[in-house]
Amino acid sequence: MENKTNQIIQNATSEIEKAKTKQELFEINTHYLGKNGQVSLLMQELKNCSKEDRPRLGAILNECREKVDTLLKEKIKKLEDEELEQKLNAEKVDVTIPVKPIPFGINHPITIIQNLLTDFFVKRGFTVKFGTDIETDYYCFEALNVPKNHPARDAQDTFYINEETVLRTHTSATQIHTLEQQKPPIKMVSTGSTYRADEIDSTHSPFFHQLEILVVDEKVSMTDLKGIIEELAKFLFGDKTQIRLRPSYFPFTEPSAEVDATCTQCGGKGCSLCKGTGWIELLGCGMVNPKILENHGIDTNKYAGYAVGLGLERIAMLRYGISDLREFYENDVNFLKQFK
Ligand SMILES: [Zn+2]
């Protein structure tokens, strides 16, 4: 029996050493340790041995089984390690190979201006408020002092979803939502898409973007309004930029003003862009009509407010020197990718 087990160990060791695949090792395992394998057959022979010898021979057989089993497991581990190493070598990344450039998308110029302006106001303590593109007639017009049949509605003809629901003509609707939700002090900035039933030309589009600010606080005056617009104009077009306010009319502000900035092209000397005047229109603004504040329970003896609204397309056109608004929406990648 001892000779036989020694022989088994010797043969198995040599076969395991030579084995090159896990399949071969599986076959060796079956041949020696399987149900009808050589070790198992010897186990069956134990019955024929004398009772005294059985424990000792049994131990020798177990030892033989364990030895072959260990050798098999070691070899399997070795083959697996080799396999892994080969795989790693084969998949090694050659860092010297030039990388194929992945084309990244970039922000649309309107988004760039939107982010730039929102950042400008957020850094000055304004909170961003989000409105919705679809508004009720009330928030878009009525609450902003533009009742039905008001002439201002003609200038803001929009797309009606039904009699009471419209695509908003301005971001100003967000002012009303803010006044409903918040008590002064209020400092909010809101921006997004706006719609009007306009024919498309170089300066008009039925789809455009606005940004709006609203400030309601104690001791707020026209001087504060002028101050922040001046700061904004210099931020956008350079420190030498000057502004001027011209009286204007908006139903929801009183007094109202249009703000011009010194021409971004000629600096004020006069050129074709500014039609020789040296000034270009920048935005609209005004002190919030006290009626609107009072409608929202704000004491106008204590509080006042101002609002500024501007078109992002206009700012982008001035900043980037673009003369035709349609270029923003024609999806010409070569045009769009020049803006950073
Ligand atoms: Zn000019």
Residues whose N, C-alpha, C, O or C-beta is under 5 A from the ligand:
A	BS01	ZN	C263 Q265 C266 G270 C271 L273 C274 G278
